[in-house]
Amino acid sequence: MTKVRFISTDGASVQDIDAPAGERLLDVGQNAGQPLEGTCEGQMACSTCHVIVDAEDFAKLPRASEEEEDMLDLASHVTRCSRLSCQIWLTEELDSLTVRIPGGVHNMQGR
């Protein structure tokens, strides 16, 4: 199991989730009720699953592809630690992964 911590935009809400290794962060977040729209269903054709990864955890992630970086250019409130949650696959090395929901999130799917 891998522990994932989701922090709300304003930092007022924290949700800790246990997820099996091999799961995609987008799916874990959506199943936990996080506002990760994922309009393209994880096909990396939108930026509605954008998250901000804790700086220490960001260094543990594989480098973002050029396609992911292009999609992040379209996201709002991007930081140097921004990633698309559809591109993060949970591994044991990512145990205790912490991500923040960026400002300006508006989940049109109402999850």
C-alpha positions as CSV (number, residue, x, y, z in Angstrom):
1,M,0.0,0.0,0.0
2,T,1.0,3.6,-0.7
3,K,-0.2,6.5,1.4
4,V,-1.2,9.6,-0.4
5,R,-2.0,12.9,1.2
6,F,-4.3,15.4,-0.6
7,I,-4.3,19.0,0.7
8,S,-7.0,21.3,-0.4
9,T,-6.3,24.6,-2.2
10,D,-6.6,26.6,1.0
11,G,-4.7,24.1,3.1
12,A,-7.7,23.7,5.5
13,S,-8.6,20.2,4.5
14,V,-6.2,17.2,4.5
15,Q,-7.2,13.7,3.3
16,D,-5.0,10.7,3.7
17,I,-5.7,7.8,1.4
18,D,-4.2,4.3,1.3
19,A,-3.9,3.0,-2.2
20,P,-2.3,0.0,-3.8
21,A,1.0,0.4,-5.7
22,G,0.3,0.5,-9.4
23,E,-2.7,2.7,-9.2
24,R,-2.9,6.0,-11.0
25,L,-3.0,9.1,-8.8
26,L,-5.9,10.5,-10.9
27,D,-8.1,7.5,-10.1
28,V,-7.1,7.4,-6.5
29,G,-8.0,11.1,-6.1
30,Q,-11.3,10.8,-8.0
31,N,-12.4,7.8,-5.9
32,A,-11.6,9.8,-2.8
33,G,-13.8,12.7,-3.9
34,Q,-10.9,15.0,-4.8
35,P,-11.7,17.7,-7.4
36,L,-9.7,16.1,-10.1
37,E,-11.9,16.3,-13.2
38,G,-9.7,14.4,-15.6
39,T,-11.9,15.4,-18.6
40,C,-9.8,13.4,-21.1
41,E,-10.0,10.3,-18.8
42,G,-6.2,10.2,-18.4
43,Q,-5.3,10.4,-22.0
44,M,-3.1,13.6,-21.4
45,A,-5.3,15.7,-23.7
46,C,-6.3,18.3,-21.0
47,S,-4.9,19.7,-17.8
48,T,-7.9,19.2,-15.5
49,C,-6.1,16.7,-13.3
50,H,-3.3,19.1,-12.4
51,V,-1.8,18.8,-8.9
52,I,1.1,20.4,-7.1
53,V,3.5,17.8,-5.7
54,D,5.4,18.4,-2.5
55,A,8.9,19.4,-3.4
56,E,10.6,16.4,-1.7
57,D,8.2,14.0,-3.5
58,F,8.6,15.8,-6.8
59,A,12.2,14.7,-6.9
60,K,11.1,11.0,-6.7
61,L,8.9,11.2,-9.8
62,P,10.1,10.3,-13.2
63,R,10.7,13.3,-15.4
64,A,7.6,14.7,-17.1
65,S,7.3,14.0,-20.8
66,E,7.3,16.8,-23.3
67,E,3.6,16.2,-23.9
68,E,2.8,16.5,-20.2
69,E,4.8,19.7,-20.0
70,D,2.8,21.1,-23.0
71,M,-0.5,20.3,-21.2
72,L,0.8,21.9,-18.0
73,D,1.3,25.1,-20.0
74,L,-2.5,25.2,-20.3
75,A,-3.2,24.7,-16.6
76,S,-3.8,27.5,-14.2
77,H,-1.7,28.1,-11.0
78,V,1.2,26.0,-12.3
79,T,4.3,25.8,-10.2
80,R,7.7,24.2,-10.7
81,C,6.3,21.1,-8.9
82,S,3.2,20.8,-11.0
83,R,2.3,17.5,-12.6
84,L,-0.8,15.9,-14.2
85,S,-2.1,13.3,-11.8
86,C,-3.0,11.0,-14.8
87,Q,0.8,10.6,-15.3
88,I,1.7,9.6,-11.8
89,W,1.6,5.9,-11.1
90,L,1.9,5.0,-7.4
91,T,4.9,3.0,-6.4
92,E,6.4,1.9,-3.0
93,E,9.0,4.6,-3.6
94,L,6.2,7.2,-3.6
95,D,4.8,6.1,-0.2
96,S,3.7,9.2,1.8
97,L,3.2,11.2,-1.5
98,T,1.8,14.7,-0.7
99,V,-0.1,16.7,-3.3
100,R,-2.0,20.0,-3.2
101,I,-5.0,20.8,-5.2
102,P,-4.1,24.0,-7.1
103,G,-6.1,27.2,-6.9
104,G,-8.6,27.8,-9.6
105,V,-9.9,24.2,-9.7
106,H,-13.4,23.9,-10.9
107,N,-14.6,20.3,-11.3
108,M,-17.3,20.3,-14.0
109,Q,-18.1,16.6,-13.3
110,G,-19.2,17.5,-9.7
111,R,-17.4,14.5,-8.1
